[in-house]
């Protein structure tokens, strides 16, 4: 539901009085509406003195070791590297400021090599925990990508969508990925080391041309031979 | 003047620490934690009922800071405001997930708090911005209570609706009118 009262919406977002669906809506809009993001930032600054009123309370000593363990669990860096590549294309505005809710995903590798002619590449796309969900194979000569699903089907009323995630620049949709096996024509050239990602989108794919839902699986293309 | 210079130096330090954290510097992250955890914990502690929930929320907030430090933009907000926003959102997420806030005991305790907060001139002098205090004091009693309970204690519209015996839709209207008054009072264009 659209809420035209941008100031009121931003103010209530900062107050914390929006309900769950309104909050989610604002967070989604923050990524693409700099005016709303700026309004939220201004409200946060305006009301910050009320947070300062809380004073200081030393947290128990146990908290830091838990945080330290989590950032050192080995997954963190790979996850964040992908989150950043995701963020580059998904939230390419200052609006990222208040968007701290991106799904954790796993990256396999980031090698960037020029594509030889007539090569074939494969990528195994997996989610958090590394369980494979899709296997992609690219034939650069035939300019096709075959995508085979080895994990669960998309959630009801949703589609999986496959994305090329270049090292820089916006991601490119490679179409929805709902079939158990699908051979798609490739309009873009893919290189070994390049990242593919799958997001959850409304049925039929993203309405905006960029991922709107969480990125659930990723994988890097590797030479097949 | 010295105080202002100190505050600016502190702010610059936090900006630099966040930049280090975005490059995965664990030493800087620990320093950031040492500098800010007590403040953020106090903010979170006001919102959650239980100490255990507060500890989990603090942990989660710092994980979000670690993961998203590269998204921090010093031209949009100060580091402490950015981190406070993350901490409050994390705490609010955690209380809205459970039903702990809806319990009768919590409402009784919080009603005392609401009365205290809603009393004119109750916002203490430590309030960094005297202007904000003046503007909040300028709201009528119920509206002042609603804004403070929402921001400081994470009350939802439903909880405010119970406390102030007004329909949820009215609470929303009153909150938005209060926000407009505050913005005008603070001179926001």
Contacts between the chains, C-beta under 8 A, distances in Angstrom:
chain1	res1	chain2	res2	distance
A	5	B	176	6.6
A	7	B	179	6.9
A	7	B	180	7.2
A	7	B	183	6.8
A	8	B	175	8.0
A	8	B	176	4.0
A	8	B	179	6.0
A	8	B	180	7.4
A	11	B	175	7.8
A	11	B	176	7.1
A	11	B	179	3.8
A	11	B	183	7.6
A	12	B	172	7.6
A	12	B	175	6.0
A	12	B	176	6.9
A	12	B	179	7.2
A	14	B	85	7.3
A	14	B	151	7.5
A	15	B	147	6.8
A	15	B	150	4.3
A	15	B	151	5.2
A	15	B	175	6.6
A	15	B	179	7.6
A	16	B	88	6.4
A	16	B	89	7.6
A	16	B	92	4.7
A	16	B	150	5.8
A	16	B	151	6.8
A	16	B	154	5.4
A	16	B	155	8.0
A	16	B	156	7.8
A	17	B	150	4.8
A	17	B	155	7.5
A	17	B	156	6.3
A	17	B	157	5.1
A	17	B	160	7.3
A	17	B	171	7.8
A	17	B	172	7.6
A	17	B	175	5.8
A	19	B	156	7.3
A	19	B	157	7.1
A	20	B	96	6.6
A	37	B	76	7.4
A	38	B	76	7.0
A	41	B	76	4.4
A	41	B	77	4.7
A	41	B	81	7.8
A	42	B	188	6.8
A	43	B	179	7.7
A	44	B	77	5.9
A	44	B	81	5.0
A	44	B	82	7.8
A	44	B	84	7.3
A	44	B	85	5.0
A	45	B	77	6.0
A	45	B	78	7.0
A	45	B	81	5.4
A	46	B	132	7.0
A	46	B	182	7.1
A	46	B	183	7.3
A	46	B	186	6.0
A	46	B	188	7.0
A	47	B	132	7.5
A	47	B	151	5.6
A	48	B	78	7.6
A	48	B	80	7.2
A	48	B	81	4.8
A	48	B	84	6.3
A	48	B	128	7.4
A	49	B	127	5.1
A	49	B	128	4.2
A	49	B	129	4.3
A	49	B	132	4.9
A	49	B	133	7.6
A	50	B	127	7.6
A	50	B	132	7.2
A	50	B	148	7.0
A	50	B	151	5.1
A	50	B	152	5.8
A	51	B	43	5.1
A	51	B	84	4.7
A	51	B	88	7.1
A	51	B	151	7.7
A	51	B	152	7.7
A	52	B	39	7.9
A	52	B	126	7.4
A	52	B	127	7.3
A	52	B	128	4.9
A	53	B	123	7.2
A	53	B	124	6.8
A	53	B	126	6.6
A	53	B	127	6.0
A	53	B	152	7.0
A	54	B	39	7.5
A	54	B	42	4.0
A	54	B	43	4.8
A	54	B	45	7.4
A	54	B	46	5.3
A	54	B	152	7.1
A	55	B	39	7.9
A	55	B	42	5.2
A	55	B	126	7.8
A	56	B	38	3.9
A	56	B	39	5.3
A	56	B	41	7.7
A	56	B	42	5.3
A	57	B	38	5.9
A	57	B	41	4.9
A	57	B	42	4.1
A	57	B	45	5.3
A	58	B	37	7.8
A	58	B	38	5.1
A	58	B	41	7.1
A	59	B	37	5.3
A	59	B	38	6.9
A	59	B	41	4.2
A	59	B	54	7.9
A	59	B	55	6.5
A	59	B	58	5.4
A	60	B	55	6.3
A	62	B	55	7.4
A	63	B	37	7.3
A	63	B	55	5.6
A	63	B	58	5.6
A	63	B	59	5.7
A	64	B	30	7.3
A	64	B	33	6.0
A	64	B	37	7.6
A	66	B	59	5.4
A	67	B	33	7.1
A	67	B	59	5.6
A	67	B	62	5.0
A	67	B	63	6.6
A	67	B	66	7.6
A	68	B	26	7.6
A	68	B	30	7.7
A	70	B	59	7.6
A	70	B	63	6.0
A	71	B	26	6.8
A	71	B	29	7.2
A	71	B	63	7.5
A	71	B	66	5.7
A	72	B	26	7.9
A	76	B	66	7.7
A	76	B	67	7.9
A	77	B	24	6.4
A	79	B	67	7.7
A	80	B	24	7.5
A	80	B	67	5.6
A	83	B	67	6.4
A	84	B	70	6.4
A	87	B	70	7.8
A	87	B	71	6.8
A	91	B	71	7.6
A	94	B	73	5.0
A	94	B	75	7.5
A	94	B	76	5.7
A	96	B	68	7.5
A	96	B	71	3.8
A	96	B	73	7.6
A	97	B	71	6.1
A	97	B	72	6.8
A	97	B	73	5.4
A	97	B	76	5.2
A	97	B	77	6.4
A	97	B	82	6.5
A	98	B	85	5.9
A	98	B	89	7.9
A	99	B	68	7.7
A	99	B	71	6.9
A	100	B	64	4.2
A	100	B	65	8.0
A	100	B	67	7.5
A	100	B	68	4.8
A	100	B	71	7.6
A	100	B	86	5.3
A	100	B	89	7.1
A	101	B	64	7.9
A	102	B	67	7.7
A	102	B	68	7.7
